[in-house]
């Protein structure tokens, strides 16, 4: 299905029209489309519907946790700024307290080292500097 009407309304600044269309698109894609999720949260922000924005951003973040923790954190931040309720804020703390953040940090460190190795700039000194940039709690 095409979502041209939703994106056209968003592009024209008609956010009240875009929100229900983007909501339908987000539900149809099960919140897996980056473009739809971003457009939907942007339209909600512009309409000022903070409770709905907090709920949607939290749902999107949870759907991204397994395969894209960095984007999940972005959506968690959107939810927090929109006024997420305390119970869900505690849930975010629990998620990151139980090691998800540390796992992502280690992945980023390994990826950074691998990229420098492919560029031929990975000396032992560079590896130490890279490791020190990623301060993960034990």
N, C-alpha and C positions, 0 to 999 in steps of 0.2 A: 504494500500500500504506500502511496505517496503522501508526504506530509507538507506539500507545498503551501497549502492554505495557512497552516500554522506558522511556517517560517516567513511567509509573506506578511502576515499580521505582525509578527515580531519585528521584522525589518522596517515596517511602516510605523512602528511605535504604538500599535493598537494592542497593548498588553492585555486588557480585559478579554479581548477576543482570542488572543493567542493562548492564554492559560488553559482553557478547557480543551482546546485542540491539542496542545502539547501534553496535557495530562493523559488524554486518550492515547497519544503516540507512546508516551512513556510506559503506560500499562501494557500496551500491545507488544512492546519490545521487552517487557519484563525488566525495565530499568537497565538494560544492557547497552544501549546506544549512547556513546559519549556525547554526540552532538545533540540528541534529543534531551538528555539529562541536563546538559549545560543550558540549552535554550529554555527549558522548563523552569529551572531554578532562576535564571535571569529574568524571565517574565514574572515569576512570583515576587522577586525582589522589587521590580518596578511597580507592581500593583500594591505593594506594601502588605501583602498577606504573610506576615511573619510566622504565625503558627503553622500554616501550611508549608511554608518554605522550610522551617525547622524539621517538620515531619518528613517531607520529601527528601531533603538533603541527608537526613539520618538513614532513611531507607536505601538511598543510592549508595551511601558510604558502606553500609553493611553488605550490599551486594558486591562491592568491589574489594572487600578485605582479603579474600583468598588469592586473587590474581593480580591486584594492583593496590598495595597498601598505601602508596604515596597519594594516589588519587582519592583513596578512601579518606585519608587524613584531610585532604582539601575539602571534601564534602562534609566531614565532621566539623571542620572549622566554620563552614557556611551555616551549619545547623546551630552551632554555639552562638554565633553572631546574631542569628535570627531569634534567639531566646529559647533554646532547647530546655525542656523541663529537667529537673534535678535527677530523676531516676535514670534518664537516658545519658546524662552527663556522667553519672557514676559508671554506667555501662561502658562508655568510651574509656574511662580510666582503667577499668578492669581489663579491657581488651589489650591495651598497651602495657599494662602492668605485667601481664602474663607472657610477655616475650615477643609479641608481634613486632614491636618497634625495633627491638634488638636484632631480630631476624632480618628485617629490612635493612638495617644499618650494616650488618655483615655482608648482605648481598651487594649493597652499594659499594662497599670497600673492595670486594672481590672484582666487581665489574670495573671499578676505577683502575685497579692494578692490571686487569686484563687489557683494558684499552691502552694504557701506557706501554705495556709489553708489546702490543701490536705496533706501536709507534717507535719502539726501540729505545724508550727513555726510562726503563724500569731498573734503576740501580737499587742496591739495598738501602741507601739513604732516602730515595724517593718512596720506597715502600714504608719506611718508618714514618715519613711525613704523612703519607696517605692514611696510615693506621691512626695516627694521632689526631687527624681531622674528625674522625668518627668516634666521638666519645659516647660509648654505650654503657649504661649502668650494668653492673655485674649481677 
